[in-house]
Amino acid sequence: MSARNAFGKFGKLLLKNCVNNRNFSKCSCRLYSASSADQGKEYDVVIVGGGIVGMATARELILRHPTLSFAVVEKENRLAAHQSGNNSGVIHAGIYYTPGSLKAKLCVEGLELMYDYCDKNNVPYNKCGKLIVATEPEEIPRLEALLERGNENGVKDLRMIDGSEIKEIEPNCVGLKAVHSPHTGIIDYGLVTQSYGDFFKKRGGHIYTDFSVSQLSITPEGKSGDLDGNKYPMTVVGDRSQNQVLQCRYVVTCCGLQSDRIAELSGCNREPRIVPFRGDYLLLKPEKNDMVRGNIYPVPNPALPFLGVHFTPRMDGSVWLGPTAVLAFKREGYNLIDFNVRDTVDALKFRGTRKLAFKHFTFGLSEMRRAFFMSAQVKQLQRFIPTLKREDVIRGPAGVRAQALNREGALVDDFVFDQGEGDIGSRILHIRNSPSPAATSSLSIANMVVDKVDKTFQL
């Protein structure tokens, strides 16, 4: 068995400690134990956020600048606690994105970098492939356009196949035509994030967990204009009662679901606003897992804001079905009825949320119905696998997507960087939005972010 599809030493060690847990990123073992920062600890750069983009950025920074000091602060007691550890785990090939766009470029590059990184660092994955399946005649022109788009983006080995070839790849799947992407894969991004963190720590980086940033400030500028000659003028504060205070020269934030709120701490505008959307998955019962071999996706409808339900095999052998896409009433709420007053009011007061809801009212009602009634979600999935039955599935996990919205209710589909005003603006860089497929593209995104950090801060 090749290294790319086998569990290397790193994966085996983690598996041994997590064998009874479905989701590696939620397991009880911790590569990084929770710790408090020492008052006045000094670093050249502090990265706020221990998700996959934050840790990839930290890794790239310490690679390029081995003589500088770096720290990551993460508010949870582990890395990848939210989006990075609660997603479908697909390594995307770059088919969907506008040719020439940054997303397309970063995804195609990111896939290659991800596979190379995993091979070199014994992180397990499975290149199981993907079918984008047209089940209705009117979907075929859109499918053909997708194939053309993927080829323009440089996605390798794409091909159009007919119904009989679909059966050869996925015996239980039906469709008129499909685009086959053989290099699409699956992985545990929580495990990848922890691997980035391990790499970072081995090279001298520090990771502080249980560190929820409550304040970002800068030493008042002195008469000489040199910030009183202080080499570490930035202060990053967590819980003062626990002495969680770090001093640094610069700050980079990669905060996902909390990115607008963290940016606001440094005087930035709250927009684009983060509006959380929860995706609920179903699970195939274990005895039915052999119904699906690889990823099976629908042809996306450009009139709708999300991709639609799909079949996703997982590294632990399970198969996820879904997700839904419903407004979440708690930014970090993974259960159907999770509710937080601040998060709910924040989302509903925002003009952009109301405009999006009005524009896609019927779609939203349909998604809510699928979220509450499994039979409605199964009906959608039966378009691709007609033999699937309601009794073949159980409720599964959920993820929450940090969707950036503007005031007009449009999804912000590009990267957003921000710095704020005044002295603090010259010392801080916020990654306000790193859109999907950020996990696949994490290493290529990190290259771009660190290029910007180097240019902005002149490290």
C-alpha positions in Angstrom: 0.0 0.0 0.0 1.4 3.5 -0.9 2.2 6.0 1.7 -0.4 8.4 0.4 -3.3 6.0 1.3 -1.8 4.4 4.4 -1.6 5.7 7.9 1.9 6.8 8.6 3.5 6.8 12.0 1.9 10.1 12.9 -1.6 8.9 11.9 -1.2 5.6 13.6 -0.2 7.2 16.9 -3.2 9.5 16.8 -5.5 6.6 15.8 -4.3 4.5 18.7 -5.5 7.3 21.1 -8.7 8.0 19.2 -9.9 4.6 18.1 -13.3 4.9 19.7 -13.9 8.4 18.4 -15.4 9.2 14.9 -13.9 12.6 14.5 -10.1 12.9 15.0 -10.4 16.6 15.7 -12.8 16.0 18.6 -10.7 13.3 20.3 -9.6 13.6 23.9 -5.9 13.4 23.1 -4.2 16.8 22.9 -1.0 17.6 21.1 -1.0 21.0 22.8 -2.1 21.1 26.4 -4.0 24.3 27.6 -1.7 26.9 29.0 -1.6 30.5 30.2 0.7 33.1 28.8 3.3 34.7 31.0 2.8 38.4 31.7 5.0 40.4 29.3 6.1 37.4 27.1 7.6 39.0 23.9 7.3 37.8 20.3 8.0 39.3 16.9 4.6 38.2 15.5 1.5 36.8 17.3 -1.0 34.9 15.2 -4.6 34.9 16.6 -6.5 31.8 15.6 -5.5 28.1 15.7 -7.5 26.9 12.7 -6.0 25.5 9.5 -5.3 28.9 7.9 -3.9 30.4 11.1 -1.6 27.4 11.6 -0.6 27.2 8.0 0.3 30.9 8.2 2.3 30.3 11.4 4.2 27.4 9.8 5.1 29.5 6.7 6.2 32.5 8.8 8.6 30.4 10.9 9.9 28.7 7.8 10.7 32.0 6.1 12.0 33.7 9.2 13.6 31.1 11.5 15.5 33.8 13.5 12.2 35.6 14.6 9.9 34.6 17.4 6.3 33.6 16.8 3.3 32.6 18.9 -0.2 31.4 18.2 -3.1 32.1 20.5 -6.3 30.0 20.3 -9.4 30.5 22.5 -10.3 26.8 22.6 -8.4 24.0 24.4 -7.2 22.5 21.1 -6.5 23.5 17.5 -9.0 23.1 14.7 -12.0 23.3 17.1 -14.4 24.9 14.7 -14.5 25.1 10.9 -11.2 23.3 10.4 -12.2 20.3 12.4 -15.9 20.2 11.5 -16.1 20.0 7.7 -16.6 17.3 5.1 -12.8 16.7 4.7 -12.7 16.9 0.9 -9.5 17.8 -0.9 -11.0 19.9 -3.7 -9.5 19.9 -7.2 -10.6 23.5 -8.3 -13.4 22.8 -10.8 -16.0 25.3 -9.7 -14.2 28.6 -9.5 -14.0 31.3 -12.1 -11.0 30.8 -14.5 -8.2 33.2 -13.6 -9.6 33.9 -10.1 -7.5 33.8 -7.0 -9.7 31.0 -5.6 -9.1 28.8 -8.7 -5.3 29.4 -8.6 -5.0 28.8 -4.9 -7.1 25.7 -5.0 -5.3 24.0 -7.9 -1.9 24.9 -6.3 -3.2 24.0 -2.8 -4.2 20.5 -3.8 -0.7 19.7 -5.1 0.9 21.2 -2.0 -1.5 19.3 0.3 -0.7 15.9 -1.2 3.0 16.7 -1.2 2.9 17.8 2.5 1.0 14.8 3.6 3.4 12.4 1.8 6.4 14.0 3.4 4.8 14.2 6.9 3.0 10.9 7.1 -0.5 12.4 7.2 -3.0 9.9 5.8 -5.4 10.7 2.9 -7.3 8.8 0.3 -7.4 10.0 -3.4 -10.9 8.4 -3.9 -12.0 10.7 -6.7 -15.3 12.6 -7.3 -18.3 12.5 -9.6 -20.3 15.6 -10.4 -23.5 13.9 -11.7 -26.3 15.3 -13.9 -29.6 13.5 -13.3 -31.8 15.7 -15.5 -31.3 16.8 -19.1 -31.3 20.5 -18.3 -28.3 20.0 -16.1 -26.1 18.7 -18.9 -25.2 22.2 -20.4 -24.1 23.3 -16.9 -22.1 20.1 -16.4 -20.3 20.7 -19.8 -19.6 24.3 -18.7 -18.1 23.0 -15.5 -15.8 20.6 -17.4 -14.6 23.5 -19.6 -14.1 25.7 -16.5 -12.1 23.0 -14.7 -9.9 22.5 -17.7 -9.3 26.2 -17.9 -8.2 26.2 -14.3 -5.7 23.5 -14.9 -7.4 20.7 -13.0 -5.7 17.4 -14.1 -7.3 14.5 -15.8 -11.0 15.7 -15.8 -13.3 13.8 -18.2 -16.9 13.6 -19.1 -18.4 10.1 -18.7 -21.8 8.6 -19.5 -24.3 6.6 -17.4 -22.6 3.2 -17.9 -19.2 4.6 -16.9 -20.8 6.2 -13.8 -21.9 2.7 -12.8 -18.3 1.4 -13.2 -17.0 4.0 -10.7 -20.1 4.1 -8.4 -22.2 1.0 -8.9 -25.2 2.4 -6.9 -25.2 5.8 -8.6 -27.5 6.7 -11.5 -27.1 9.7 -13.8 -27.1 10.8 -17.4 -23.6 12.1 -17.5 -20.9 13.1 -15.0 -17.6 14.8 -14.7 -15.0 12.6 -13.1 -12.2 14.2 -11.1 -9.8 11.4 -10.1 -7.5 13.6 -8.0 -10.2 14.8 -5.6 -9.5 13.2 -2.2 -10.5 13.0 1.4 -8.5 13.8 4.6 -9.0 14.8 8.2 -8.3 18.5 8.3 -8.2 18.5 12.1 -5.3 16.1 11.8 -3.6 18.3 9.2 -4.0 21.4 11.4 -2.4 19.5 14.3 0.4 18.5 12.0 1.1 22.1 11.0 1.1 22.9 14.7 3.6 20.2 15.5 5.8 21.4 12.7 5.5 25.0 14.1 6.4 23.9 17.7 9.4 21.8 16.7 10.9 24.9 15.0 10.5 27.0 18.2 7.0 28.4 17.8 4.8 28.7 20.9 1.1 27.8 21.0 -1.2 29.1 23.8 -4.6 27.4 24.0 -7.5 28.6 26.2 -6.4 32.1 25.3 -9.5 34.2 24.2 -8.4 37.6 22.9 -10.3 40.3 24.7 -8.1 43.3 23.8 -5.7 44.5 21.1 -3.8 47.7 21.8 -0.7 49.6 21.0 1.6 51.7 23.2 0.8 55.4 22.7 3.2 57.1 20.2 5.9 59.1 21.9 7.1 62.6 20.9 9.8 61.1 18.7 7.3 59.1 16.7 9.0 55.8 17.6 6.3 54.4 19.9 8.5 55.4 22.9 11.3 53.3 21.5 9.4 50.1 22.5 10.4 47.2 20.3 7.2 45.3 21.2 4.5 48.0 21.2 1.5 45.7 20.5 -0.3 44.1 23.4 -2.5 41.0 23.0 -4.7 40.4 26.1 -6.7 37.3 27.0 -7.8 36.8 30.5 -5.8 39.2 32.7 -6.6 37.2 35.9 -4.6 34.4 34.3 -1.7 36.7 33.2 -2.6 36.2 29.6 -0.8 39.2 28.2 1.6 39.0 25.3 3.8 41.8 23.8 4.8 41.7 20.2 5.8 43.7 17.2 3.0 42.6 14.9 -0.3 40.7 14.9 -2.0 38.6 12.3 -5.5 37.4 12.9 -7.2 34.4 11.2 -10.3 34.0 13.3 -13.0 32.5 11.0 -16.3 32.6 12.8 -15.1 35.5 15.1 -13.1 37.4 12.5 -15.3 40.5 12.3 -15.4 40.8 16.1 -11.7 40.4 16.5 -11.2 43.0 13.7 -13.5 45.4 15.6 -11.2 45.3 18.6 -8.6 47.2 16.6 -11.0 49.8 15.3 -12.0 48.1 12.0 -15.5 48.2 10.5 -17.6 45.2 11.3 -18.3 44.7 7.6 -18.1 42.3 5.9 -20.1 40.7 8.6 -19.8 37.1 9.6 -23.2 35.3 9.4 -23.0 31.7 10.5 -24.7 28.9 8.4 -25.0 25.5 9.9 -24.7 22.4 7.7 -26.3 19.2 9.2 -25.2 15.9 7.8 -26.7 12.4 7.9 -24.6 9.3 8.3 -25.0 6.0 6.5 -25.4 3.2 8.9 -22.1 1.3 9.1 -23.5 -1.8 7.4 -24.4 0.5 4.4 -21.1 2.3 4.0 -20.2 0.2 0.9 -23.0 1.9 -1.0 -20.5 4.7 -1.8 -16.9 4.5 -2.9 -16.0 8.2 -3.6 -17.4 11.7 -3.5 -20.7 12.1 -5.4 -21.8 15.7 -6.0 -24.7 17.4 -7.8 -24.4 19.9 -10.6 -24.5 23.2 -8.8 -27.4 25.6 -9.5 -25.9 29.1 -10.0 -29.1 30.7 -8.8 -28.7 29.2 -5.3 -26.1 30.3 -2.7 -24.8 26.9 -1.7 -23.7 23.7 -3.4 -26.4 21.2 -2.6 -26.4 17.7 -0.9 -23.6 15.3 -1.7 -22.1 11.9 -0.6 -18.7 12.1 1.2 -16.7 9.1 2.4 -14.5 9.8 5.5 -11.1 8.7 6.6 -12.6 6.6 9.4 -14.8 4.6 6.9 -18.0 6.4 7.6 -20.0 8.2 4.9 -21.5 11.7 5.4 -24.6 12.7 3.4 -25.6 16.4 3.1 -25.3 19.1 4.3 -28.2 21.4 4.8 -27.5 25.1 4.8 -29.5 27.0 7.4 -28.9 30.2 9.4 -27.3 29.2 12.7 -28.6 30.9 15.8 -25.2 30.4 17.5 -21.8 31.0 15.8 -20.3 27.9 17.3 -23.4 25.9 17.7 -23.4 22.4 16.2 -26.8 21.1 17.4 -30.1 21.8 15.7 -31.5 23.9 18.5 -28.4 25.7 19.7 -29.1 29.3 20.5 -27.1 32.3 21.6 -28.9 35.7 22.1 -25.9 37.8 21.0 -25.2 35.8 17.9 -28.9 35.7 16.9 -29.5 39.4 17.4 -26.2 40.2 15.6 -27.2 38.2 12.5 -30.9 39.3 12.3 -30.1 43.0 12.9 -27.7 43.0 10.0 -29.3 44.3 6.8 -27.3 41.9 4.6 -28.8 38.9 6.4 -32.4 40.1 5.9 -31.7 40.9 2.2 -30.2 37.4 1.7 -33.2 35.8 3.4 -35.7 37.7 1.3 -33.9 36.8 -1.9 -33.7 33.1 -1.1 -36.8 32.7 1.0 -38.2 29.6 -0.6 -34.7 28.0 -0.6 -34.3 28.8 3.0 -37.6 27.1 3.9 -36.6 24.0 2.0 -33.3 23.9 3.8 -35.0 24.2 7.2 -37.4 21.4 6.3 -34.5 19.1 5.3 -32.7 20.0 8.6 -35.6 18.9 10.7 -37.0 16.0 8.6 -34.5 13.4 7.5 -36.9 12.0 5.0 -36.8 15.3 3.1 -33.0 15.1 2.9 -33.1 11.4 1.9 -35.4 12.3 -1.0 -32.8 14.7 -2.4 -30.1 12.1 -2.1 -32.2 9.5 -3.8 -31.8 11.4 -7.1 -28.3 9.9 -7.2 -28.7 6.6 -5.3 -32.3 5.5 -5.7 -31.8 2.4 -3.5 -31.1 4.6 -0.5 -33.8 4.3 2.2 -34.7 6.4 5.2 -33.8 3.5 7.5 -30.3 3.4 6.0 -29.3 6.7 7.7 -29.0 8.3 11.1 -28.4 11.9 12.2 -24.7 12.8 11.9 -22.4 15.7 12.8 -22.7 19.4 11.8 -20.4 22.2 10.8 -20.9 25.9 10.9 -19.6 28.0 8.0 -18.3 31.6 8.6 -20.1 33.2 5.7 -19.0 36.8 5.0 -21.9 39.0 3.8 -22.0 42.6 2.6 -24.8 45.0 3.3 -26.6 44.1 0.1 -26.9 40.4 1.2 -24.3 39.2 -1.3 -21.9 36.4 -0.3 -18.4 37.8 -0.1 -16.5 35.3 -2.3 -13.0 36.7 -2.2 -10.3 37.3 0.4 -10.6 40.3 2.6 -7.7 41.9 4.4 -8.0 44.8 6.8 -5.7 46.7 9.1 -7.7 49.4 11.0 -6.7 53.0 11.5 -3.9 54.9 13.1 -0.8 53.4 14.7 -2.4 50.1 15.4 -3.3 49.7 11.7 0.4 49.6 10.8 1.0 46.8 13.2 -1.9 44.4 12.5 -3.2 42.4 9.6 -6.7 40.8 9.7 -7.6 38.0 7.4 -11.3 38.9 7.4 -12.4 36.3 4.9 -10.7 33.2 3.6 -13.4 31.5 1.5 -13.9 27.9 0.8 -11.9 25.8 -0.2 -9.7 27.4 2.4 -8.7 24.0 3.9 -7.6 22.5 0.6 -5.8 25.8 -0.2 -4.3 26.3 3.3 -0.7 26.0 2.2 -1.1 28.2 -0.9 -3.2 30.7 1.1 -0.4 30.8 3.7 2.2 31.6 1.0 0.0 34.5 -0.2 -0.7 35.8 3.4 3.0 35.7 4.4 3.9 37.5 1.1 1.5 40.2 2.3 2.8 40.1 5.9 6.4 40.5 4.6 5.4 43.4 2.4 3.2 45.1 5.0 5.5 44.7 8.0 8.8 44.4 6.2 9.9 41.5 8.3 
